């Protein structure tokens, strides 16, 4: 702790003495001033900082250590709590048992502004996962979050700019840096890790779907070997619960979605066709699934599974709980789905709330779940490890992980999980199968429309009957089997009619060829050991954060390449605004100013990071006012209170005093009255 400063101590005593002398003329305030002058009843201000250990994340701990050192320097008692990934999820994301945490945002790709909706909307303060774990309530932010969902063009940009500026003022989180994700890859067994033509928005070479585009392989049935510091998949393969780091894992290849986000495009995936309906009050989309879709155990995947998924993700109790218990991960995406109409086994329609297509299309990227596996998991419980009621769907480890994706789960132990290619996936149909059933290629008959969020796009569909009606009165989709009759409608096609005119649509570009491996193994070790496994040739690539020493390993090996990609999972301080003193935005701002973002980026990240002031830094949505100030090399809203990493201690103490705090004789910051 910083030694007492003599002049500061004298100044403080003079203030107290002056206050005591003034009691002669302020008799009605005697009690107040006596209380201020009496430190014995007030304890030193204490804060707890939760962060992963260096073995799991070598960077977050360095941010936490700088913050701890500077908080202690200004008289605050600090406990630095090192927690495992599982403990972080439990304590921070589920039970909200924290003061401050240092972590990474759950963004695997550049976020659309609507990704901020569940993070900061006050309606999510009691939810689990990355759904406002901060307990943040701000009417201005709520209004702007809702507005950006219904506006387009310049108006939406204005909403998003104002939202970022309000978040910067109120600081429920304080962005620190966007790190460069360093991926080490070996080129002696597989190639095509980083093709020049790949859109940077598609992410790092080990992004799950990028693995499907690898080339090479040195034997008939090679195994792609990956190493990571995140051990989640070895014990938990539940795709709808929250995890600590960027919400992207090999589970993205185990569970398919209706559409796949590819940079700025949304590509039909399980869907053969996706058509937006014109002339409706709110967005509607018609979906036709691909033919012959199968689950990993050989059962057919149908539109009924898709419809069930949207209902289930909105409320995993399916109406049994007193209020909905949504998925911990996809609450924001599915909250805009108002109605699901399942027409037959391969066709359905989604009707959305008052939003735009740009926002609505995000709902098409959620993992599709099999109804007969997940519907029985609606049982409600209140385990001791949870702060509130939950369902089996959110507590199960989902060990078997039966999905429909290109990878299927095989086996796992305490440190290694293994997957294999799913032979019956639509990405690699039988070589003798062709779209027209003749055995001859007929590329002119193959089409797969790309679609985006352009609200000017057109599509026409017919109204149908025999629909599964839903309501959204409790922000859930309640499925029934009601058949209605409407005018200007056509009878839905039966499954037999669909079969008669069906064909196999081609996979979306650039996918389609079978990858050069038959199995994928993921080994969980420390961040340092990850680098050692790559250097020894025991693995082919790293997955997730690794030690910066990987750069020197790559420099000294002709078989190892180091690939840099800007990570969207930015490091930040997360504040629990439910607790004093962090309920006060002025205190949060002041704490944020104790972190020297620029020095951290250059020294602790070895230059492999960019300091930032907004969650949307690096996107086209970044507010001009929150651009990093290149002239001063500092945050435009919460600049570091110091120079070159050295904190101006007295300046910070004066600012705490201006907020009504006091220092005792030991220069300890004591709690307010």
Order of alpha helices (4+ residues) and beta strands (2+ residues): alpha-alpha-beta-alpha-beta-alpha-beta-alpha-alpha-alpha-beta-beta-alpha-beta-beta-alpha-beta-beta-beta-beta-alpha-alpha-beta-beta-alpha-alpha-beta-beta-alpha-beta-beta-beta-beta-beta-alpha-beta-alpha-beta-alpha-beta-beta-alpha-beta-beta-beta-alpha-beta-beta
